[in-house]
Amino acid sequence: MDRAEKRELVTGLNEAFSNAGSVVVAHYAGITVAQMNDLRSKMRAAGGTVKVAKNRLAKIALQGTESEGIVDLFKGQTLIAYSEDPVAAPKVASDFAKGNGKLVILGGAMGSTSLDADGVKALATMPSLDELRAKIVGMISTPATRIAQVVNAPAGQLARVFGAYARKDEAA
């Protein structure tokens, strides 16, 4: 990798770290190419990205970002998983680590907050942004539905009474 490619990689990683809602750092020693491709596809489906970069370049890319506090995690064979949704990357990485003991989560960051491995796992248990939005919409629409039912109930009762009188008059 020549100097220009390294500069381009550092610039791209710096931009990714700046825009990421969360960053996860993990050791990946012993993971096969097929398993790594599986992790990448799962992360991509969740809206995240997995990258393997030299530790020195990753440390340079972290400079000037909110996630600068996780520089100490970059030792050994590390990979970086990040996503704009703060829960997506930790959730996919934790789920993959449960099924594959060779992926060891070291820690991560959410904005300026540095997380240890337990913090990343705790973040992974939280509902995603889409799930939270669905819950809020459900909470908002439920009272509106109940109000509509209460308002329509007297009108429905009146209609049934008038219908009964109409049937009674027709029968007579």
Disulfide bonds with the S-S distance in Angstrom:
none
